[in-house]
């Protein structure tokens, strides 16, 4: 006799960088999934089997699960609510000017949930939200659906990294669930059972804090090693060896100890500011995290000064920028350091030749092509042609494997400024280039 499942259908509300991998992942695990988004153009693209953003390995799984009928997508959020038993809230929580998160998308989708309740629902926060947001979700549902409704609110923070979201879904290092009832606990444990991963079961407030605390600690590690990088540069030491020496300590670990031009992207900058804002609201001293933020913001100035030290005068110099996305294996440019670097160099009168394997169309929306000041190139070699220097801004694997002999043939001045410390200085120098890293000899 087949085992009776506690629920039938999973709904995913919001199909962005978190929601779409989540929807596809649950479908691949064998669950029936309904995904929805208010952006009709995005939904149409997904329904045709196309991913609206670059994420390795996601599109083949999307097409497979659409074809096999485990995943369907709709623009009708109410329909998705009515058809689903578990609802994952995966909408955006962008940053407001004061650093606090804008929760208007969360409230809007929760109101739609309230208006379409047709039985018990487990509503799960997947979006990164401030602690005690679950209490507001409960209040909102009761206000718009009435006191007779039956539901639970849980927290299940996401730990999907852009560029490795598919792998992270299927091979998580931990799953965190914050619940208030045994029913919610059992449903989420059953949902994630196929992954056979460590699961932290806690209360909702604690689960909400875990995500902000995790991202803030990662930001802290990055700013720490960048601070050490500056000292290494001042005294003639090598930060990569320092990072290796401390990273082998299991209490520290090697992850997020790569010195460079600082962190970017949608999550770390936004979540750090939000966490600081939460602490201020509760009169808790988070000055340590404010310093983390300050150190990161200063990285662009230090990088541009390094370029100036290498080239002296930047005006009328042609500079190749390799890498535009905030990290490799994504086309996401939100809070990407490249945008600040481009702006600063254009202000200095430099002529820029840009290349990225995935993110160029997105950057074009911010900086339209304007020859000869700004040119988009089809390859790293093309970008380096007649350039006076190459700047490494995103550590794509293809830059590590580049044929430096070919680059030497086309470049005007053989200079490399490695903002990510992703190249081997010996290899680059033996190819006849001047090499400048961040905190390296």
N, C-alpha and C positions, 0 to 999 in steps of 0.2 A: 504493500500500500504506500502510495507516494506521500512524502512528508507535506503536511499542510503549511503553507507559507502564511506568515503573520499579516502580510500586505501584498498587493499586486503590482501597483504602478508607482514609479518614481517621477516626480515632476521637477524640472530644473527651470527656475525663473531667472532668465538672463543668460545669454549665450556668448559671453565675451571670453577673455583669456582664462577665466576660471570655470565659467558655466559650461562652455562647449566641451573641454576635455572631461569634465565631470559627467556630463550627459553621455558622451560616447563611452567613457570608461564603465559606467554602470550598465549600459547596454551590452558591452562586450562581456561583462560578467554574467549576463543572462537575464537581467532584469528588463521589464517593459518600461520604457522611458518616454516621457513627453517633454520636449524642450520648447521654451517660448521666449520671445524677445519682442519688445515694442518696435524695434527697427525692422520694418517689413522688407527692406532691401537685403538686410543681413539674413533674415529668415529664408527668403527666396534663394539666396546664394547657397545656404546650408542645405536646403531641401534638394538642390541640384547636385549635392555632393561636394561642394567647394568650401574650403575653410576661408573665412574672411580675414584671416591674419596668418602669418607664417609661424608654424609650429611643427617641427619635425615629427613624422610618423602619424600625425593626427588625421590627415585627410583620407588615407586608405582605410582606417578603422571607421571613419564617418561613413564612407560609401558602403562598406561592408554591412554595417548595422542598419543603415537605411534600407538597403536591398533586402536584408533578411527580416525586416519588419519589427525589429526590437526597438528602434528609435524612430519617432516622428517629431516634426517640428511644426509650430503654428504661431501666428501673430496674435491669436486670441488667448490672452493670459487667463481669462475667466474659464475658457474651455480646458486649459491645462490644469487649473486648480480643481475643477469639477471631476476630471478624469483620474486625478492622482491621489494617492494615500499619504505619501511623504513628499513634502515640498521643500526644495533647496533654494534658498534666496541667494542668488549670485549676481546681484546688480551692483553698479558702481557706487563707491563712497568717496567721491573726489574731495580734494582739500579746499577749504574755504580760506580767505585771506588771513584769518587769525590762526590758522593751523588746525582748526577743528575740522572733523569730517562733515561733509554735506550728506545728510541722511534722507534727503527728499526722495530719492529713488527707492530707498527702503520703505519709507512710509507709503509711497504711492502703490507699490506692489503689495504691501500688506493690506491696504484698504481694498484692493481688488480681491485679495484672498478672502477677506472678511465678507465681501459682498457675494462670494460664490461658494461659501461653505455648504456642503451637502452631506455632511456626516463628519466623523472624527478625522482630523488631519494632524499629522506631525509636521510642524513648521520648523525648519532647520536653518539657522544662520550659517551661511558659508562665506558671505562677504565679511571682510575685516571691519568690525564695528567696535565702538567704545564699550567698555564694561557697563552693564546695566541696560544695554539696548534691548535685551530680551524682555525686560519689564515693560518698556514702551510698546514693544510689539504686542504683548498680551493686552495692554490697555487699549491699544488701537483696535484690535480685533473685537474686544468686548464693546467698544463704543459703536462700531459700525455693524456688528453682527448680532449683538444682544447677548444677554447673560446665559441664555439657554444653549449656547453653542458648546461643542465638545472638541477640544484641541489641546495640544502640548506645544511648547516652544523649546527648542534645544539649540545648542551651539556645537558646530563641527567645523572649526577653523581649517582653512585650506593651507597646504604647504606645497603647492605646485609651483615649480620654478619655470619661468618662461624659457623655452629652449629644450627643457627636459620634462615637460608637463606629463606626457604620456608615460614615461618611465616612472615618474614620481607617483602617479596615480596607482599603477599596478605594483610598485615595489616601495611603499612608504616606509620610512624609518619609524614612524609612529602615527597613530590615529588618535585624535583627541575628541572626546564627546562630552559635552556638558548637558546633563538632563535633570529633570525635576520629578520624573515618575518612572516606575518600573516598566510601564508600557513603552515609553520613549526609549529607555535603555535597551530593552529587548529587541525592538524594531531596528535600532541602529546597529546593534551587535549582529543581528541576522544579515543586515544589508552588507556589512563589511566582512562577514565570515569567510567568503571565498578568498580574500587577500591574505589570510593567515598572518596578519601583522600585529605588532604590539599595540594594544589599545589602552589609552588612559581614560578612565571614566571618572568624571568629577562633576561638580555643580556648574551651573551655567555661567555665573560671574567669573569663576576661576578659568573656565575654558576661554572666555572672551579675552581675559588678560594674557593667556598663554601666547596667543598669536602676536600681540603687540610686543610682549616681552622678548619673544624669539627674534623678531625682525630688528628690534632695537639692540639686542646683544650682538647680532651679526654686523650691524652698522658700527657698533662700538669696536669690534675687532678690526674692521677695515680702517677706521680712523686711527686706532692705536698703531697699526703697522705703518700707516702713512706718516704718523708723527715720528716713529722710529726711523723711517726712511729719511726724513729730513736731517736727523742727527747723524745717520750713517754718511750722508752726503757731506755734512760739515766736517767730519773727522776722517773721512777716507775709508769707511767700512762698507760692507756689502749687505744690504737689507735682505736679499734673497737667502743668504747664509744665516742671517739672524733668524729669519722666519723659519727656516728649516730646523735650526737649533732649538727654538722654543716649541715649534709645532710637533716635534717628536715626543714632547711631554704629553702623555695621555690626558692630563688635566686641562690642556690647552687645545691640542689638535691642530692640524695644518690648514683646515678649511678657513677661507676668508682672511688669510694672512698674505695676500698678494698685494704688495704696494703698487700704487699707480696714481691715476688722476681722480680717484674717488668713485663712490657708488652713485648710481642713478636709477632710472626705471620708475615704475609706478608705485611699487610697494615700499621700499625702504625709506625714501625721503618722506613720503606721505604718512606712513605709519609711525615714524619717529616723531614727526611734528604732532601727530594726533595723540601719541602717548604722553608727550610733554604737556600738551593742553589738558589732557585728562588729569594729570598729576596737579597742575596748577589749580584746576577746578576744585580739587580735594585738598588743596594746601599742603601738598607733598613736594619736597625739594628734589627736583630732577635736574639740578645744575650739571651733573655729570653728562647727561644726554644732550644738554644744550651745547656743551663743549664738543661732543662728538659731531654735532651738526656744524659748528663753527670750523672745525678742522677740515671737514669734507668740503665746505664751501670755499675754503682757501686753496684747494688743490688746483683749480683752473688757473688761478693767478700764478701759482708756482710753475705749472706746466708751460704757460705762455712765456714766463721769464726764461725758462730753459730753452725754448725755441729762439728767443731773442739772443741768449748767450751763444747759441750755435750759429746764428745767421747775422748777428749784429743789427743791421737795419732790416725791418720787415717790409717796408714800403716798396712796392713793385717786385717783390720776390714772389716766385711761383712755388706754391707749397702743395704737396699731395697729402691728402688726408685719407688714410686707410681705416675704414670702420666708422659707421655712423650710428648703428643701433646701440642701445645702452649696454648690451652684452651680446656675445655671439649666439647664433642659432635662434634669433628672433628678428622681426622687423620693427619692433617696438622702439620708438624714440622718445617716449614720455620721460622727461627729466634726464635725457641722455646728455652726458658731458660734451659730446660732439657739438651740440647746438651752441653751447656757450663758447667753445673753442672757435667755431666758425665765426660767430658774431665778433669775438675779440680780434681775430685776425683780419677780418674785413675792415674793422675800425682802424686797424694799423695800416691799411692800404695794401695788404697782401692779395695776390691772385691765387685762388684756390681751385684745385682739381680733386674732386671727391669720388670715392668709390666705396661701396658696401655690397656684399652679396645679396642682401635682402631688403634693406631699409631705404633705398634711394628714392623710391616714389613717395614715401612718407616725408622725407626731408625736403623734397621738392615743394611740398605744400607749405613749408615754413620759409624756405629760401629758394625762390624760383631761379632757374638758370639765367645767368646774366654774363655772357662772355664779354671780355676775357676775365672779369673779376671772379666769376663762379661758373665752373664747368663740371658737369656730371660725366663720368667715364665708365666704359663698359668692363674694364678690368683694372686690376692693381697696376699692371705694367703700363697701361694707357695713362693712368693717373700720374704715374711717376715720370712720364715722358717730359723732358725739358724742365723738370722741377728742380728747385734748389734745396729741397729737403723733403723727406717723407716722415709724416707723423703717424704713429700707430695709436689709434684712439679706441678701437675695439679689437679684442684678441681673437679674431677668427682664425681657425686652423689653417686656412689657405695661406695666411701671411707667414706662419711658421715654416711652411713648406715651400715658400717662394724660391725661385731660382735667382739668386742674387747676381749671378754673372749676367743674366739677361737684363736685370734692373740696371746694372752698372752701364750697360750699353746705351740706355735711353735717357738716363738722368743727367741733369746739367751739373749738379754738385752732389757727390756721394755722401749725403748726410742723413742719418736716421735718428729721430727722437722717439723713443719707445715709451709711450705713456702707460703701457700695461706690463712692462717688464716680461713680455712674452717671447722675446727673441733671445737667441744665444749670442751674447756679445762677441765671443771669439769667432763664431762663424761669420757674423756680419763684418767684423773688422778684417778678417782674413780675405774677404771679398773686396776689400779696398774702400770700405765705408768708415766714416766717423760715426761712432755709436754713442748716444746719450740715453741713459736709462734714468729711472727714478730711484735714487738712493743706492746706485750701483757704481762700482769702480769702472 
